[in-house]
Amino acid sequence: MPRKKPTNTTQKKASIKLKRAVKRGDVAPEPKKRVNRKHRGPPVPDAVQSSRKLQSAFVKLPVSFLEQTKVLAATLPLTRPIPIKYRLFPFIDSDLDSTLTCPRRPKWKFEMTKIEVERNEEGVFRKWISQTDQAISKWQSVADEVPDDDGPAPDPTTMPRSTTYFERNLEVWRQLWRVTEISQIILVLLDSRAPLLHYPPSLATYLSDRRVILVLTKVDISGPIRADAWTRYFNTHYPRLKVVQVESYIEKETTSVHQVLLGRKQHEPHLPESFRHRLVEAIREEHAAMLEPPENVKSNPARLAHWKPPVKREVDWERVMAAEDGKVGTFVGGPAVPHEDDASEEEPKFLTIGLIGQPNVGKSSLLNALFGAHKVRASKTPGKTKHFQTLFWTPDVRLVDCPGLVMPNFVPMEMQVLSGILPISRVSAVPSCIHHAAELLPLEQVYRISHPAQIDASSVQDKRTWRNGERPGGSQIKQKRWTAMDVLTGYAEAKGWLTAKAGRSDIHRAGNAILRALAEGRIAWAFWPPDTDLESASDEPDEGLGIWIPRAEDDGVTSEEEEDREAASEEAEDEGDVEESPPDSDEDDSAALQVGGGRFGALQDTEEAETSDVEADASS
């Protein structure tokens, strides 16, 4: 029976003694009463709760930064024509490279309890977060240093350096730890438009003792010339690593008359035979190297007699090469899956290959292309994969898809947004990101928009009296310098996008549309390696286009309805905390349920995807 509340001094003293006895452990505590609360809805499934734990965590930009960059975006002129040096991927300060690391899982023993292991990991992770924040703060302060003099502060000539995002959720890093522990060969996927952004020194150091193959994705966007240049760059700077190029989509025939009339192309997962052969051959060579004993073992006959390779000896590589669609192995899951050859219990049953990369780099898309079918859920929204997933390529080989996580790197937030590492719906500094992109690409030329000042001047009749030869001509208006805000305003006016309340040009809607087109590759762009001699490496003339790759059929400018569908789809898929736009944005929330066509139409998250072939190993 529950104890009664004390009504006098004696009972109060007895109650205090009882509490102290409970704290000392002399008396068992009274069981807590269950509060009967009204049921307010269905219980939250365990899978949903686990997914919420894996939400990516990032810092938010300060309001002062947002206000300052918004003003500068309207005043700082864009450099035109774009200097040729902007076509090269920017160098990172080598003195700062070593200060950023990826957190490593602390050592543990079998005698330790789960709580002890987790507390140890949490302590190490908190220390790593503190050290990383200090290094990034120092990196920002060096860029924002102002000469100390008695005069007034000069007007800024460049945008302030923004912070850089990196994964701050321990649960997501635990997924990476698990994948690297169980994988014998690791494929690191790099977006071929800016590969160094996806292979920072922190990740290279973390994987320095592992068998790694670098995979350049989205070669169909960057083009073979730039992809070959990046391959030579990595072969020079990382001679121990193999580099393979892939593209994961192919255009499929469209039978819909509506799609044909609109000129929309549909794509499906596909890995060309030449790319498949190079990828499988690179994995095969790494496997063969792991079957060779180390030199210190070869020189010791006693150790050589008892040495066993860390991988499975026999792998049917012809079956791996031909595995596609219906030929793919049906065994999916963990080590309990039966195997054809169990002659040696000490030998690993499978060759495990892990896929690692930042969000939106194409890990899930590559898996679907390898199998020629939708085996895992792929999405154009970064970070769609939450838990690492295992899928058998053949009964001998299994693949492990790690969730994308943002690695610590000394690159500004605007560069991460340009490459699609961060969901566009999380971006609050839209003017700053557009300014950064417009410094690298002539967005006004890409979208064929007119300068807002030119439109205003042509619509107002000049009634002033001018002397002969003094009246300014139309050519002077055309020479007006562009700013990032001019690009946003011009594009919003061309689309007819106005805010709901004030009726002003909806620059945030325009900015989101442009950033999505850049991140998704609908506007083709790519960097050259930092040490490239552009005059000898490329036959393209320098026309001041920066990193833009003009195409004969450029689908960068899409219809208003398609952009609305893409924006609504991304917001629906993004399950994390969304940074709100500034109060004066007056976003137009159009209701749309379908994803538009185009290359990324193959990334629709439908229930028809064969997600039953995927096992979430979060509990491992």
PLY file of the C-alpha trace (Angstrom):
ply
format ascii 1.0
element vertex 620
property float x
property float y
property float z
element edge 619
property int vertex1
property int vertex2
end_header
0.00 0.00 0.00
1.24 3.54 -0.66
2.68 5.39 2.32
0.51 8.18 3.80
1.67 11.79 3.93
3.13 12.68 7.38
0.75 14.68 9.55
3.01 15.55 12.51
6.65 16.12 13.42
7.32 12.47 14.32
6.05 11.26 11.01
8.09 13.88 9.15
11.27 12.75 10.92
10.45 9.15 10.12
9.92 10.06 6.49
13.29 11.82 6.34
15.04 8.82 7.89
13.35 6.55 5.39
14.53 8.66 2.45
18.09 8.62 3.76
17.93 4.86 4.19
16.75 4.51 0.59
19.64 6.65 -0.63
22.13 4.50 1.31
20.58 1.36 -0.09
19.50 -0.03 3.29
15.83 -0.02 2.27
14.34 -0.85 -1.11
12.71 2.19 -2.76
8.97 2.32 -3.07
7.81 1.46 -6.59
6.66 4.46 -8.56
2.96 4.79 -9.16
1.89 4.62 -12.78
0.04 7.74 -13.79
-3.05 7.02 -15.83
-2.99 9.58 -18.62
-5.37 9.88 -21.49
-4.15 8.28 -24.69
-3.44 11.07 -27.16
-2.60 9.00 -30.20
-1.01 5.80 -31.42
2.29 4.79 -29.83
5.43 5.90 -31.61
7.05 2.88 -33.32
10.56 1.90 -32.29
11.78 2.49 -35.84
10.58 6.09 -35.74
12.18 6.72 -32.35
15.44 5.23 -33.61
15.27 7.40 -36.72
14.79 10.51 -34.59
17.95 9.65 -32.68
19.79 9.66 -36.00
18.72 13.16 -37.01
21.77 15.11 -38.14
22.66 17.94 -35.76
24.22 21.20 -36.94
24.87 24.61 -35.48
22.63 27.52 -36.47
23.91 30.73 -37.97
23.66 33.85 -35.79
21.09 36.49 -36.70
23.81 39.14 -37.05
25.50 37.08 -39.78
22.22 36.68 -41.67
21.49 40.41 -41.54
25.02 41.41 -42.56
25.20 39.02 -45.51
21.77 40.12 -46.71
22.97 43.75 -46.87
26.27 42.83 -48.52
24.50 40.67 -51.11
22.73 43.83 -52.28
25.86 46.02 -52.34
28.89 43.90 -53.26
29.30 43.77 -57.07
29.97 40.42 -58.67
33.23 39.98 -60.56
32.57 39.86 -64.29
33.99 38.23 -66.28
34.73 35.49 -63.75
38.51 35.09 -63.25
39.97 31.87 -64.58
41.41 30.99 -61.15
37.87 30.42 -59.85
37.64 27.33 -62.07
40.15 25.58 -59.78
39.11 24.03 -56.50
40.42 26.36 -53.77
43.43 25.27 -51.75
42.99 24.58 -48.04
45.52 25.96 -45.58
47.88 23.04 -44.93
48.74 24.37 -41.48
45.14 23.91 -40.38
44.48 20.56 -42.04
45.88 18.50 -39.19
43.75 20.24 -36.55
40.51 18.60 -37.75
39.93 14.89 -37.20
37.12 12.39 -37.28
36.18 11.00 -33.86
37.41 7.47 -33.24
35.59 4.92 -31.17
37.37 4.53 -27.81
38.74 1.13 -26.90
36.48 -1.18 -24.94
36.61 -4.59 -23.27
34.14 -7.43 -23.12
33.96 -7.04 -19.36
32.49 -3.55 -19.75
28.73 -3.06 -19.62
26.79 -1.32 -22.35
26.29 1.74 -20.15
30.02 1.97 -19.45
30.87 1.73 -23.15
28.31 4.40 -24.09
29.44 6.79 -21.35
33.03 6.39 -22.46
32.03 7.17 -26.05
30.00 10.18 -24.96
32.92 11.59 -22.97
35.35 11.20 -25.87
32.82 12.69 -28.29
32.18 15.76 -26.11
35.92 16.42 -25.98
36.15 16.04 -29.76
33.27 18.47 -30.32
34.97 21.06 -28.10
38.31 20.73 -29.90
36.70 20.90 -33.34
34.67 23.99 -32.45
37.84 25.72 -31.21
39.69 24.91 -34.44
36.84 26.20 -36.60
36.50 29.34 -34.48
40.21 30.03 -34.98
39.83 29.46 -38.73
36.97 31.97 -38.86
38.73 34.57 -36.74
41.82 34.53 -38.98
39.66 35.38 -41.99
37.73 38.11 -40.19
40.73 39.90 -38.68
40.60 43.67 -39.21
43.72 45.89 -38.97
43.77 47.75 -35.69
44.01 51.49 -36.41
42.51 54.69 -35.12
40.50 55.43 -38.24
36.96 54.34 -38.96
36.39 50.75 -39.97
36.47 50.41 -43.77
33.47 49.15 -45.65
33.64 45.38 -46.18
34.69 44.31 -49.65
33.94 40.60 -49.24
31.41 38.44 -47.48
32.31 37.42 -43.92
33.48 33.85 -43.63
30.64 31.63 -42.54
31.00 28.67 -40.28
31.43 25.17 -41.64
28.96 22.42 -40.85
29.92 18.99 -39.58
28.02 16.14 -37.97
27.43 16.76 -34.26
25.24 13.73 -33.49
27.07 10.86 -31.81
24.48 8.31 -32.99
25.33 9.07 -36.64
29.07 8.68 -35.98
28.35 5.33 -34.32
26.93 4.18 -37.66
30.24 5.04 -39.33
32.19 3.25 -36.61
30.14 0.11 -37.10
30.51 0.15 -40.89
34.29 0.60 -40.77
34.59 -2.19 -38.17
32.73 -4.82 -40.18
34.02 -3.80 -43.65
37.16 -5.29 -45.12
37.22 -3.02 -48.19
35.79 0.51 -48.10
34.48 2.44 -51.08
34.65 6.20 -50.43
32.29 7.96 -52.81
33.31 11.42 -54.04
31.21 13.81 -56.10
33.32 14.36 -59.23
32.23 18.01 -59.35
34.29 18.77 -56.21
35.98 15.56 -54.98
38.31 17.20 -52.47
35.27 18.53 -50.64
34.20 14.92 -50.04
37.62 13.54 -49.12
38.96 15.98 -46.53
42.18 15.32 -44.60
40.14 14.33 -41.54
38.57 11.40 -43.42
41.82 10.46 -45.16
43.58 10.21 -41.80
40.70 8.25 -40.25
40.90 5.62 -43.04
44.69 5.60 -43.36
44.98 2.02 -42.07
42.11 0.59 -44.15
41.76 -0.79 -47.67
40.15 2.14 -49.52
38.94 2.64 -53.10
37.95 6.14 -54.20
34.84 6.22 -56.41
34.12 9.35 -58.45
30.35 9.66 -58.90
28.19 11.84 -61.19
30.72 11.68 -64.01
27.86 12.33 -66.43
27.59 15.85 -64.93
31.26 16.83 -64.62
32.27 15.22 -67.91
35.07 12.75 -68.72
37.80 15.40 -69.13
37.44 16.81 -65.63
36.91 13.33 -64.16
40.17 12.14 -65.75
41.97 15.20 -64.37
40.72 14.41 -60.86
41.76 10.77 -61.28
45.31 11.88 -62.10
45.26 14.25 -59.14
44.37 11.50 -56.65
46.83 9.07 -58.24
49.55 11.66 -57.63
48.62 12.70 -54.09
47.26 9.32 -52.89
49.29 6.76 -54.88
48.27 3.92 -52.57
44.57 4.28 -53.42
42.74 3.11 -56.51
40.37 5.56 -58.22
37.30 4.45 -60.17
34.74 6.52 -62.08
31.02 5.68 -62.16
27.72 7.09 -63.33
24.51 5.65 -61.94
21.72 6.66 -64.33
20.64 6.13 -67.90
17.89 7.82 -69.86
14.90 5.57 -70.41
12.32 5.67 -73.15
9.25 7.70 -72.25
5.89 6.42 -73.45
3.85 9.24 -71.90
2.75 11.76 -74.51
2.55 14.42 -71.81
6.20 13.92 -70.84
7.28 13.95 -74.50
5.45 17.21 -75.22
7.01 18.87 -72.19
10.46 17.61 -73.17
11.06 15.96 -69.81
13.49 13.09 -69.64
13.15 10.11 -67.32
16.13 8.21 -65.90
16.58 4.87 -64.20
19.42 3.27 -62.20
22.07 1.83 -64.48
25.83 1.29 -64.32
27.48 1.01 -67.76
29.43 -2.18 -68.36
32.79 -0.40 -68.64
32.33 1.32 -65.26
31.12 -1.92 -63.67
34.16 -3.82 -64.93
36.59 -1.20 -63.56
34.87 -1.13 -60.17
34.77 -4.92 -59.80
38.37 -5.23 -60.99
39.54 -2.68 -58.41
37.75 -4.58 -55.63
39.22 -7.85 -56.90
42.76 -6.44 -56.78
42.29 -5.21 -53.21
40.93 -8.62 -52.23
43.93 -10.34 -53.78
46.30 -8.02 -51.91
44.63 -8.93 -48.60
45.26 -12.63 -49.28
49.01 -11.99 -49.32
50.66 -12.23 -45.87
52.61 -9.19 -44.63
56.39 -9.07 -44.98
57.00 -9.69 -41.26
54.92 -12.87 -41.52
56.57 -14.08 -44.72
59.99 -13.84 -43.11
58.90 -15.97 -40.13
58.04 -19.58 -41.15
56.45 -20.34 -37.77
54.05 -17.39 -38.04
53.42 -18.05 -41.73
52.25 -21.59 -40.95
49.49 -20.31 -38.67
48.64 -17.11 -40.60
45.12 -16.80 -41.96
43.92 -14.03 -44.27
41.42 -11.52 -42.84
39.04 -12.04 -45.77
37.26 -14.89 -47.47
39.64 -16.71 -49.82
37.33 -17.85 -52.60
35.01 -15.35 -54.28
33.11 -16.04 -57.50
34.05 -12.84 -59.35
32.26 -13.85 -62.54
29.06 -14.03 -60.56
29.79 -10.61 -59.05
30.35 -9.16 -62.51
27.07 -10.57 -63.82
24.97 -9.85 -60.70
22.11 -7.59 -61.75
18.37 -7.46 -61.20
17.05 -11.05 -60.99
20.59 -12.47 -60.77
21.29 -10.68 -57.50
21.68 -12.91 -54.43
18.51 -13.13 -52.37
20.21 -13.55 -49.00
19.92 -10.31 -47.09
20.94 -9.70 -43.51
23.55 -10.58 -40.93
25.86 -13.49 -40.20
22.99 -15.91 -39.55
22.35 -16.19 -43.29
23.24 -19.69 -44.62
26.23 -20.00 -46.91
27.17 -22.39 -49.68
30.69 -23.12 -48.43
31.25 -23.48 -44.69
34.39 -25.64 -44.89
36.39 -23.37 -42.61
34.62 -21.89 -39.62
37.50 -19.50 -38.90
37.41 -17.96 -42.35
34.99 -15.05 -42.83
31.84 -16.16 -44.60
31.55 -13.03 -46.72
33.67 -10.34 -48.29
32.17 -7.20 -46.73
32.43 -3.94 -48.68
31.40 -0.69 -47.00
30.18 2.44 -48.81
31.07 5.72 -47.11
30.47 9.29 -48.18
28.88 12.60 -47.35
25.17 13.23 -47.94
23.92 13.39 -51.53
27.10 11.89 -52.95
25.23 8.95 -54.48
25.81 5.89 -52.26
22.26 4.55 -52.46
22.07 5.43 -56.16
25.22 3.43 -56.87
23.80 0.41 -55.06
20.63 0.57 -57.15
22.71 0.93 -60.30
24.84 -2.11 -59.37
21.74 -4.25 -59.10
19.77 -2.57 -61.87
16.78 -2.29 -59.53
15.49 -0.24 -56.58
17.04 -2.22 -53.73
17.60 0.69 -51.35
15.79 3.97 -50.93
17.50 6.78 -52.82
16.52 10.40 -52.55
17.70 13.75 -53.80
17.34 15.03 -50.24
20.72 14.73 -48.46
20.83 12.37 -45.50
17.85 10.19 -46.46
19.61 7.01 -45.30
19.51 6.89 -41.49
20.77 3.45 -40.44
23.49 1.56 -42.22
22.01 -1.09 -44.49
23.34 -4.46 -45.62
22.54 -6.01 -48.96
24.14 -9.07 -50.53
25.69 -8.56 -53.94
26.19 -12.32 -54.25
26.29 -15.07 -51.60
30.03 -14.32 -51.34
29.93 -10.52 -51.19
27.79 -8.21 -49.12
27.59 -4.42 -49.33
27.04 -2.09 -46.38
25.60 1.37 -47.08
26.60 3.87 -44.38
24.41 6.93 -43.74
25.87 10.09 -45.20
27.46 12.34 -42.60
29.18 15.68 -43.02
32.90 15.36 -42.31
34.78 18.18 -40.56
36.58 20.29 -43.12
37.74 23.88 -43.52
35.26 24.82 -46.23
32.57 27.53 -45.88
28.93 26.66 -45.53
28.18 28.14 -48.98
30.41 25.56 -50.66
28.65 22.75 -48.81
25.26 24.06 -49.97
26.48 24.34 -53.57
27.48 20.67 -53.56
24.20 19.51 -52.02
25.71 18.29 -48.75
23.11 20.22 -46.74
19.36 20.12 -47.42
18.26 23.32 -49.10
15.34 23.58 -46.68
17.86 24.04 -43.84
19.56 26.97 -45.53
18.72 30.31 -43.93
21.54 32.40 -45.47
20.14 32.29 -49.00
21.63 35.63 -50.17
25.10 34.61 -48.97
24.88 31.25 -50.78
23.67 32.90 -53.99
26.52 35.43 -53.80
29.02 32.57 -53.46
27.48 30.67 -56.37
27.29 33.80 -58.56
31.00 34.42 -57.97
31.66 31.01 -59.52
28.95 30.85 -62.21
27.33 33.62 -64.28
23.82 32.89 -63.00
22.34 35.84 -64.86
23.60 34.30 -68.09
22.54 30.78 -67.14
18.93 31.87 -66.55
18.97 34.60 -69.23
17.52 37.18 -66.88
17.56 40.94 -67.33
19.02 43.32 -64.80
16.25 44.77 -62.57
17.65 48.29 -63.02
17.38 47.93 -66.77
13.75 46.88 -66.47
12.93 49.82 -64.20
14.71 52.32 -66.45
12.96 51.10 -69.60
9.53 51.33 -67.99
9.91 54.96 -66.85
9.99 57.77 -69.42
12.83 60.24 -68.88
11.33 63.78 -69.15
14.49 65.64 -68.11
16.17 68.10 -70.47
19.64 67.01 -71.61
22.25 68.93 -73.60
23.44 67.42 -76.84
25.67 64.42 -76.23
25.05 64.27 -72.48
21.99 62.03 -72.32
23.01 58.54 -71.17
22.30 55.80 -73.63
20.91 52.33 -73.06
24.43 50.88 -73.22
25.28 52.52 -69.91
22.36 50.80 -68.24
23.45 47.43 -69.60
26.89 47.92 -68.08
25.50 48.19 -64.56
27.24 45.79 -62.20
25.37 42.73 -61.00
24.91 41.83 -57.35
23.57 38.63 -55.80
20.37 40.45 -54.86
19.96 41.57 -58.49
20.15 37.93 -59.57
17.51 36.92 -57.02
15.23 39.82 -57.86
15.60 39.35 -61.61
14.82 35.64 -61.43
11.83 36.18 -59.12
10.44 38.84 -61.46
10.96 36.60 -64.48
8.97 33.88 -62.72
6.37 36.29 -61.35
7.05 35.21 -57.76
5.83 37.76 -55.21
5.51 37.60 -51.44
1.99 37.07 -50.16
1.83 40.06 -47.80
3.96 42.88 -49.19
3.89 41.93 -52.88
7.66 42.21 -53.20
9.85 39.93 -55.29
10.12 36.63 -53.43
13.91 36.37 -53.34
13.94 33.43 -50.93
11.79 31.32 -53.20
14.00 32.27 -56.14
17.14 31.49 -54.13
15.86 28.07 -53.07
15.03 27.20 -56.69
18.50 28.23 -57.91
20.30 26.39 -55.11
18.32 23.20 -55.79
19.17 23.35 -59.49
22.87 23.76 -58.66
22.97 21.03 -56.02
21.06 18.50 -58.10
23.10 19.01 -61.26
20.33 20.49 -63.41
22.83 23.30 -63.92
26.04 21.50 -64.83
29.20 22.69 -63.09
32.47 21.23 -61.88
35.83 22.34 -60.47
39.25 21.49 -61.87
41.93 20.07 -59.54
43.92 22.77 -57.71
47.21 22.16 -59.55
45.73 21.99 -63.06
47.23 23.97 -65.92
43.97 24.96 -67.59
45.61 26.05 -70.83
46.96 22.54 -71.49
44.32 20.48 -69.66
41.24 21.76 -71.44
40.37 22.77 -74.99
37.57 24.98 -73.68
38.20 28.69 -74.24
38.11 30.90 -71.17
34.96 32.96 -71.68
34.61 34.05 -68.08
32.03 31.33 -67.30
33.76 30.05 -64.19
32.84 26.49 -63.25
29.68 26.46 -65.39
29.53 23.74 -68.08
27.07 24.93 -70.75
25.07 22.15 -72.39
23.13 22.05 -75.62
19.98 20.99 -73.75
20.39 22.74 -70.41
17.40 22.01 -68.19
18.52 24.42 -65.48
15.48 26.62 -66.08
12.43 24.58 -65.19
8.78 25.39 -65.06
7.22 27.02 -62.02
5.08 23.95 -61.34
8.08 21.60 -61.43
10.07 23.78 -59.04
7.10 23.89 -56.67
6.87 20.10 -56.70
10.59 19.74 -56.00
10.49 22.21 -53.14
7.47 20.53 -51.55
9.03 17.09 -51.99
12.28 18.15 -50.31
10.47 19.76 -47.38
8.38 16.62 -46.91
11.45 14.36 -46.96
13.52 16.51 -44.62
12.72 15.19 -41.15
15.27 17.29 -39.26
14.95 20.65 -37.55
14.54 23.25 -40.27
16.05 26.68 -39.89
13.39 29.27 -40.48
13.77 31.93 -43.13
14.00 35.55 -42.00
10.67 37.03 -40.95
10.26 39.13 -44.07
10.53 36.28 -46.54
6.78 35.62 -46.77
7.28 32.21 -48.33
4.60 30.96 -50.68
3.80 27.47 -49.45
2.49 25.72 -52.52
0.96 22.32 -51.92
2.49 19.67 -54.18
2.80 15.95 -53.79
4.79 14.69 -56.77
8.41 14.95 -57.79
9.09 16.40 -61.21
10.82 14.59 -64.03
14.42 14.94 -65.08
17.57 13.13 -64.02
16.58 13.20 -60.36
13.12 11.86 -61.08
14.71 8.46 -60.60
15.15 9.31 -56.93
11.47 9.30 -56.04
10.71 7.64 -52.71
7.79 5.40 -53.60
6.34 2.43 -51.82
7.16 0.41 -54.93
10.86 0.48 -54.02
12.02 -2.91 -52.90
12.78 -1.88 -49.37
12.01 -5.38 -48.16
15.48 -6.36 -49.41
17.14 -3.98 -46.99
18.02 -4.78 -43.40
18.57 -1.96 -40.92
21.35 -3.09 -38.61
21.01 -0.26 -36.13
20.80 -2.67 -33.24
24.15 -4.28 -34.13
0 1
1 2
2 3
3 4
4 5
5 6
6 7
7 8
8 9
9 10
10 11
11 12
12 13
13 14
14 15
15 16
16 17
17 18
18 19
19 20
20 21
21 22
22 23
23 24
24 25
25 26
26 27
27 28
28 29
29 30
30 31
31 32
32 33
33 34
34 35
35 36
36 37
37 38
38 39
39 40
40 41
41 42
42 43
43 44
44 45
45 46
46 47
47 48
48 49
49 50
50 51
51 52
52 53
53 54
54 55
55 56
56 57
57 58
58 59
59 60
60 61
61 62
62 63
63 64
64 65
65 66
66 67
67 68
68 69
69 70
70 71
71 72
72 73
73 74
74 75
75 76
76 77
77 78
78 79
79 80
80 81
81 82
82 83
83 84
84 85
85 86
86 87
87 88
88 89
89 90
90 91
91 92
92 93
93 94
94 95
95 96
96 97
97 98
98 99
99 100
100 101
101 102
102 103
103 104
104 105
105 106
106 107
107 108
108 109
109 110
110 111
111 112
112 113
113 114
114 115
115 116
116 117
117 118
118 119
119 120
120 121
121 122
122 123
123 124
124 125
125 126
126 127
127 128
128 129
129 130
130 131
131 132
132 133
133 134
134 135
135 136
136 137
137 138
138 139
139 140
140 141
141 142
142 143
143 144
144 145
145 146
146 147
147 148
148 149
149 150
150 151
151 152
152 153
153 154
154 155
155 156
156 157
157 158
158 159
159 160
160 161
161 162
162 163
163 164
164 165
165 166
166 167
167 168
168 169
169 170
170 171
171 172
172 173
173 174
174 175
175 176
176 177
177 178
178 179
179 180
180 181
181 182
182 183
183 184
184 185
185 186
186 187
187 188
188 189
189 190
190 191
191 192
192 193
193 194
194 195
195 196
196 197
197 198
198 199
199 200
200 201
201 202
202 203
203 204
204 205
205 206
206 207
207 208
208 209
209 210
210 211
211 212
212 213
213 214
214 215
215 216
216 217
217 218
218 219
219 220
220 221
221 222
222 223
223 224
224 225
225 226
226 227
227 228
228 229
229 230
230 231
231 232
232 233
233 234
234 235
235 236
236 237
237 238
238 239
239 240
240 241
241 242
242 243
243 244
244 245
245 246
246 247
247 248
248 249
249 250
250 251
251 252
252 253
253 254
254 255
255 256
256 257
257 258
258 259
259 260
260 261
261 262
262 263
263 264
264 265
265 266
266 267
267 268
268 269
269 270
270 271
271 272
272 273
273 274
274 275
275 276
276 277
277 278
278 279
279 280
280 281
281 282
282 283
283 284
284 285
285 286
286 287
287 288
288 289
289 290
290 291
291 292
292 293
293 294
294 295
295 296
296 297
297 298
298 299
299 300
300 301
301 302
302 303
303 304
304 305
305 306
306 307
307 308
308 309
309 310
310 311
311 312
312 313
313 314
314 315
315 316
316 317
317 318
318 319
319 320
320 321
321 322
322 323
323 324
324 325
325 326
326 327
327 328
328 329
329 330
330 331
331 332
332 333
333 334
334 335
335 336
336 337
337 338
338 339
339 340
340 341
341 342
342 343
343 344
344 345
345 346
346 347
347 348
348 349
349 350
350 351
351 352
352 353
353 354
354 355
355 356
356 357
357 358
358 359
359 360
360 361
361 362
362 363
363 364
364 365
365 366
366 367
367 368
368 369
369 370
370 371
371 372
372 373
373 374
374 375
375 376
376 377
377 378
378 379
379 380
380 381
381 382
382 383
383 384
384 385
385 386
386 387
387 388
388 389
389 390
390 391
391 392
392 393
393 394
394 395
395 396
396 397
397 398
398 399
399 400
400 401
401 402
402 403
403 404
404 405
405 406
406 407
407 408
408 409
409 410
410 411
411 412
412 413
413 414
414 415
415 416
416 417
417 418
418 419
419 420
420 421
421 422
422 423
423 424
424 425
425 426
426 427
427 428
428 429
429 430
430 431
431 432
432 433
433 434
434 435
435 436
436 437
437 438
438 439
439 440
440 441
441 442
442 443
443 444
444 445
445 446
446 447
447 448
448 449
449 450
450 451
451 452
452 453
453 454
454 455
455 456
456 457
457 458
458 459
459 460
460 461
461 462
462 463
463 464
464 465
465 466
466 467
467 468
468 469
469 470
470 471
471 472
472 473
473 474
474 475
475 476
476 477
477 478
478 479
479 480
480 481
481 482
482 483
483 484
484 485
485 486
486 487
487 488
488 489
489 490
490 491
491 492
492 493
493 494
494 495
495 496
496 497
497 498
498 499
499 500
500 501
501 502
502 503
503 504
504 505
505 506
506 507
507 508
508 509
509 510
510 511
511 512
512 513
513 514
514 515
515 516
516 517
517 518
518 519
519 520
520 521
521 522
522 523
523 524
524 525
525 526
526 527
527 528
528 529
529 530
530 531
531 532
532 533
533 534
534 535
535 536
536 537
537 538
538 539
539 540
540 541
541 542
542 543
543 544
544 545
545 546
546 547
547 548
548 549
549 550
550 551
551 552
552 553
553 554
554 555
555 556
556 557
557 558
558 559
559 560
560 561
561 562
562 563
563 564
564 565
565 566
566 567
567 568
568 569
569 570
570 571
571 572
572 573
573 574
574 575
575 576
576 577
577 578
578 579
579 580
580 581
581 582
582 583
583 584
584 585
585 586
586 587
587 588
588 589
589 590
590 591
591 592
592 593
593 594
594 595
595 596
596 597
597 598
598 599
599 600
600 601
601 602
602 603
603 604
604 605
605 606
606 607
607 608
608 609
609 610
610 611
611 612
612 613
613 614
614 615
615 616
616 617
617 618
618 619
